[in-house]
Amino acid sequence: MKTTLKRLTALLMVSVMSIAMTGTAFAYDPSVTVDIAPSGSSLKFSAMVKTDAPNNFVDTIYLSTESINEDTGEVISAWDGSKSGQNNLGSGYTLSRPIATAYSKWAYGEISYIPDVPGDGYSNTVETYYQNKRSVNRNLIAKRDAAIADSFDIDLSGYRILNPPEREYFEKDLLETRKQVNVRGGDTVPITYINPEGSMVYVIKQDAYGMNYMYKFISSGDGWMLDSSDQVQGIKMDPSNQAESLRLRNTEEVEETLQ
């Protein structure tokens, strides 16, 4: 079946930016709307998938799992879950056949919207930007992330950092590693280190309690496989906001308990 994409629009407003994709690649009319609203020094995400398709024909969306505070380089909120067979999906759910990815580069407020419909669907890339302020703490964040990596007995010589929204990150399917490290409120933004051969990555983060986490992934024919993981007690470093991080984590844990 030949794809007949009717419309792809991107709208940038002062306070709220929306990107909408509609199409008739199938026998129904799916649409994806992503809203990104600035709030202080952070960007907040929400998403909705709507379609007139039967429940078992709903297309899927993967939305950024993180809303980042650029001044501290910490995660404000994180979504991790999956749903299927619904005509309407709420914020941040991951399903099996992604048609879109929205991501924020915390230091610059860059939003990438990357549709990818498999098979005979539509495939293209559209990028829109909301220019949030540059973080005055950028160097402090880099120093803190390096200290987290140094807390583990691993040799990162020759490795380079590769994170969203760099196109190569998605081309190498590294989003699959990000989804396996259980990002939660109060965590530092996970940093991905990839070796020169592109066959091994380390993903490293620190949680709200100062615990450092390391995840090692190996590339295989089936994608990125978790090879090993480790955790050590670290030290909260500037520009982390310890009180705010713990509030975020504690609020999240209370919500989980009530579910």
NUDREN-683784 format. One record per residue (C-alpha): x, y, z; residue in one letter. Coordinates in steps of 0.02 Angstrom, whole numbers, plus 32768, in hexadecimal, padded with zeros to 4 digits. Layout:
BEGIN
XYZa ...
This chain:
BEGIN
800080008000m 804780A77FCCk 805C812A8052t 7FF381C5803At 8029823D80BFl 7FB382D180B8k 7FFD834B8132r 808E836881A8l 808C840A820Bt 80F784598290a 80BF84F082F5l 812F8554836Al 80DC85CA83E6m 81248639846Fv 80EA85D38503s 80B7852B84BBv 810084D08425m 809C844983CFs 80CE83D38346i 8042837382F1a 804C82E98273m 7FB582A98214t 7FAE822E8187g 7F4881B18127t 7FCC812D810Ca 7F4F80AC8147f 7E948096813Ca 7E7C810F81CCy 7EBE81B981FDd 7F3981B5828Fp 7F82825282D9s 800A82758358v 8013831783B9t 80A783448427v 80A083DE8496d 813D842884E3i 812284B58560a 81AE851985B2p 819E8524866Fs 8227858786C3g 82CB85378691s 827C84938659s 821B844D85C7l 818283E385E9k 813B83638570f 8090831A8550s 805082B184C1a 7FAD826E847Cm 7F8E81EE83F4v 7EE381F183A2k 7E9D81858318t 7DF8814782D7d 7E42809982C2a 7E007FFF831Dp 7E587FDC83C1n 7EC77F568377n 7F077FCA82EDf 7F46805A8356v 7FEE809D831Bd 806E80BF83A0t 80D9814D83E0i 817581578448y 818581FC84A4l 821A823B8504s 821F81E785AEt 826B827E8601e 82468332862Cs 82EB83858657i 831D841786C5n 83AA84668662e 83F284C486F7d 841784248758t 841A83A286CDg 839F833A8730e 82FF82E386FFv 8261833C8735i 81EE82AE8704s 81FD820B86A6a 817F81998654w 819A80E0863Bd 810E806D8606g 80B080228575s 7FFC8017853Ek 7FA97FD284A4s 7EFD7FBF8457g 7EC1806C8485q 7E8680FB8417n 7ECA817E848En 7F71817684E8l 7FAD81EA8571g 805782348590s 80F581D4856Fg 80BE8123854Cy 812A80AD84E7t 80DB8033846El 81217FAE83FBs 812680078351r 816280BA836Ap 8131813A82E8i 817981D18341a 81FE820683BBt 820382AC8416a 829C82D7847Ay 82E8836B84D6s 839F839984DAk 83A183E0858Aw 842B8461856Fa 83DE84B384D7y 8324849284DAg 832D84378434e 829983CD8403i 82A78347837Ds 820C82F58335y 823D825B82D4i 81B081F78281p 81DE81468250d 815180D9820Fv 818F802B81E0p 815C7FCE8144g 80F9803580C7d 80DE80C6813Eg 812781738139y 81D981998170s 822382468180n 827482BC81FEt 823383648236v 828D83CE82B6e 824A84668312t 82A284C98397y 826F85238434y 830985868466q 830E85788521n 839B85D2857Ck 84468581857Cr 847185378624s 84EF859B868Av 851584F686E1n 854784988644r 85FD8481867An 85CA844E872Al 855483CC86E3i 85DC83858673a 8653837D8708k 85D083248772r 85AA82A686E9d 8663828086D6a 867182638792a 85E081E7878Ai 8637818786FFa 86DC8189875Fd 8689813387F4s 868580918790f 871A80238765d 8706803386A9i 877B80748623d 872480F585B4l 87C0811E854Fs 878C813A849Bg 86D3813F84C6y 866D81D68497r 85CB821A84DBi 85338204846Bl 848B824084ABn 83E4827D8466p 83B782D783FCp 844F82AE8390e 8413825582F3r 849981CE8306e 845181A183B1y 83AC816E8361f 83FF812082C8e 845D80AB833Dk 83BA8082839Bd 840880BC843El 835D80F2847Cl 8344803B84A6e 83CF80488529t 838380E68572r 82DE808D858Ck 8331800385F1q 8388806D8676v 82E9809C86D5n 82F8815986D1v 829881A88761r 8275825387ABg 8310829D87FCg 838B82368793d 8416828E8736t 83FF8289867Av 844881E08642p 84EB81F085E2i 851181728558t 85C781468531y 85E380E4848Fi 8684808C845An 86DC80B383B4p 869880148363e 85E5803F8393g 85D07F9383E1s 85CB7FBE849Am 858080498503v 857D807B85B9y 84E880DD85FBv 850C8136869Fi 849D819C8715k 848681CE87CCq 83E281C5882Ad 8395823E88A6a 83EC81E98938y 849A81F988EDg 84A5814388B4m 8507812F8813n 84CE80B08790y 852C806586FCm 84DE7FFA8672y 85477FA285EEk 84F47F758549f 85387F0984BBi 84FC7F188408s 84B67E7783BFs 844B7E40832Fg 83B47E5D839Ed 83E37F0E83CEg 84347F4A846Ew 843E7EC684F6m 845F7EEF85ACl 85047E9985D6d 85207ED2868As 84F67F5B8706s 853F7FA187A5d 851980228829q 8583807E88A9v 855D81068927q 859281AD88E1g 85948261891Ai 851682E488E7k 8573836E888Cm 8545841A884Dd 84D7844987F7p 846783BF883Fs 83DA83FB88AEn 83D583748933q 833583AE8987a 82D783C088E4e 8318831A88A1s 82DD82BE893Cl 823583158934r 822182DB8880l 8252822988ABr 81E682208947n 8150826588EAt 816A81E28862e 8176815588E1e 80D6818C8937v 807C818D888Fe 80BB80DD886Ae 807D80A18914t 7FD080E788F4l 7FC08094884Aq 
